Amino acid sequence: MVALYEIEIGQEAEVQSFLNSDIKCYSVRFGIEEGQVVKCIAKLGAIVLQKNNQEIAIGKNLCKEIYVRLI
């Protein structure tokens, strides 16, 4: 398991867990939940993820508190 911030452009990952319940609550607002598969499409300070047909930019600090399993 690695932090979401550590994945490379083009990699897909499954969300596994969050640092705490506050981070989980905040992430759900973006549609990022446990079991969700996301793909990194850009790293510009923030990370741009693709989830289904939606693109989401998440800040670097939040990405360091979301843990994923590479697919």
Secondary structure, DSSP 8 states (H G I E B T S, - for coil): -EEGGG--TT-EEEEEEESSHHHHHHHHHTT--TT-EEEEEEESSSEEEEETTEEEEE-HHHHTTEEEEE-
